[in-house]
């Protein structure tokens, strides 16, 4: 905020030729209302013309002298508080523009009066006066600029009238009001009120209270809950109300010789409830389905003490000029459909009020906070806030201050707007290195921003000029924060962004031509560093790139390896870059620097230098080095991860290092899993639906180190799917896997030891499976571990059936992991009885041991009986089963399991073994 000395943003001065002595005035859109003194009791209306003159539109009589008046742009009506015979009246003048057409007809009616009888087609061109009787004298008024509702301040209460549009017929719609709500506020006599978008600001002599009426969902039959604890409704009095002398305010009790004042208080947001000023709502409109119900939210309470200010005596310290200023969503951030005047979206709301020597501006949107205070050099009489300026009438002058309302409102929309510091004359200070220059440029920028935020911006003929001025002011501010050594140097980046300047254009503004060494401030280096570290599509020329290298070598040499990996530096001379890196390496060696040198060696085709650099560190150290600069391997173009030349070379020569580096990037959140998939597919020139072996190697390597359960299950399903796909299609990997199954079993807990019965089944398989032994053993190893979720994996395993030994092992492994042991035994007896005893010995233990005699023994007896002595495998398996069961059961239990028609000679040895078992133990 700055005060503009001897400078006001006024295009001209206009003298209004009033016929009577003016007492009060107010502005309404393109007109000026002037109320005369008590001698004439009239209001004159003047049209403000662009040619510099004020044209009289006419005048109309009032009931008495006007004490207060206000104009509402919504509805285009004038409301007044008038006095006659010591009684005050509240009146609204509607359709007053018909006076300019020469009509002198006036219709006076009570608020809410049925108008079909008094209005006709012949009388529509007439001014209408709506009288609104109240039980207490009106003290102050305010019109809502959003919807035209009217708020009236009375002693201990506020009365709200809703603006209504009554349709008389197709050709006639008239304005009316409906008293809808009363806010009862004990022990308060408002001196001023402000009303906007259901926000209410009330001032007394030294107190400010800001409230918000929040809509609540409530049915019509529950209206009484809104009025509980409220005195009886107001009773209308014909012809006005008698004025009453105000009772003494409890906070300003006048005793015989003392004035007792409370301490100054400021309560914001939720804390403002502690002000101990109760507010009770009374709904006065007829309840219907569309009736709105409100509750009160306290936003701000502030109390001033007379001794707070060093100026004047106690009786001079009084608040004045309370105002609520709305800022709408318009200009740069709004779409065309949002720009119609009837559909303006309220972006933010501000409240201003003033003491004689200081003004206060608060934002009362989502966050209630003090934005600015304004110190006046003289005692103020009145102040008016606009989106661009605060105008203050003092005892001697008209003072003008810039304000930050538009910038503060835009902060929610535009993350680069900064209002903490915050347009021909600005060029004068282009090369001046002072904080005041930044301050002045910030205020100029605010003025342009405020103009863009104006509701009529998109309709303005100066739209392109304003946008150009906006970008130009951003560029000037960017220059200042780049050239000056200020604590807010980081603002160079957002201002240059808003200016729309490219990096090349910024370099031309700040860097001199030639090889001479300049001094560069922090703001410029901050802008360059962040711009180069982003994935920009802008490529600097060879000359500009070399200049950037020189700048960083002298200012921040540790950044050189990082900026050389920027897509913007593609055209830089590799030899020049290597020379700079070699100088930096002598002072600050690092793995990232070595990798960057190797990268540049590849660009120059110098494989000897490349191998020398890569041999400087162990492979594990190099893999971790890529974490410091991922763009050595992959760069983003329009959001897509693209492999670099370095990655292509590693794929061919050191694929293990490439995979290890990518795993390190993933584990350090430098690359997402889906991005890594795209990276390897592009690197291997694979189609979208093809999985290259190098990607499978990456998944397997990631399984070794990853600890996130969600990612682990995703990886397990991916490798399972790939193994099954290759086995079922007899498809060999295009490159040799980096690790064997044995390597994975030894290094990764998610690959388990293959159980003996699986090996037994595979030993009798066909020789063609041997070509795919690695994928088969990997899949079997996965299912032998306890990591993979079998239920989730079943859909991926469907292509493998029991038709061959591979499918049989997979099916039996799955049933075993799912606890379906009986189904597994049936599958083995049906397809491979040789392995059933191996299976039982490994799997049927503990709680499952009873399946030996409850499932396996009966099944073997039944199948042997059916096949006779021809199936030696079944007989052999039966004998082994009988031997094991005989060792586990008592003789009586064992005997009960033997078939009644069995050959005694066959079973007798096992019976003897079972009976002798007890003697032996």
Buried (B, 14 or more C-beta within 10 A) or exposed (E): BBBEEEEEEEEEEBEBEBEBEEBBBBEBEEBBBBBBBEEBBBBBBBBBEEEEBBEBBBBBEBBBBBBBBBBBBBBBBBBBBBBBEEBBBBBBBBBBBBBBEEBEBBBEBEBBEEBEEBBEEEEBEBBBBBBBBBBBBBBBBBBBBBBBBBBBBBBBBBBBBBBBEBEBEEEBEBBBBBBBBBBBBEBBBBBBBBBBBBBBBBBBBBBBBBBBBEEEEBEEEEBEEBBEEBEEEBEEEEEBBEEEEEEEBEBBEEEEEEEEBEEEBBBBBEBBEEBEBEBBBBBBBEBEEEBBBBEBBBBBBBBBBBEBBEEEEBEEBBBBBBBBBBBBBBBBBBEEEBBEEEEBEBBBBBBBBBBBBBBBBBBBBEEBEEBBEBEBEBBBEEBBBEBBBBBBBBEEEEBBBBBBBBBBBBBBBBEBBBBEBBBEEBEEBEEEEEEEBBBBBBBBBBBBBBBBBBBEBBEBEEBEEBBEBBBBBBBBBBBBBBBBEBEBBBBBBBBBBBBEBBBEEBBEBBBEEEEEEEEBBBBBBBBBBBBBBEBBEEBBEBEBBBBBBBBBBEBBBEBBBBBBBBBBBEEBBBEBBBEBBEEBBEEEEBBBBBBBBBBBBBBBEBEEBBEBBBEBBEEEEBBBBBBBBBBBBBBBEEEEBBBBEBBBBBBEEBBBBBBBBBBBBBBEEBBEBEBBBBBBBBBBEBEEEEBBBBBBBBBBBBBBEBEEEEBBBBBBBBBBBBBBBBBBEEEEBEBEBBBEBEBBBEBBEBBBEBBEBBBBBBEEBEEEBEEBEBBBBBBBBBBBBEBBEBEEBEEBBEEBEBEBBBBBBBBBBBBBBEEBBBBBBBBBBEBBBBBBBBBBBEBBEEEBBEBBBEBBBEBBBEBBEEEEEEBEEBBEBBBBBBBBBBEBBEBEEBEEBBEEEEEEEBBEEBBEBBBEBEEEE
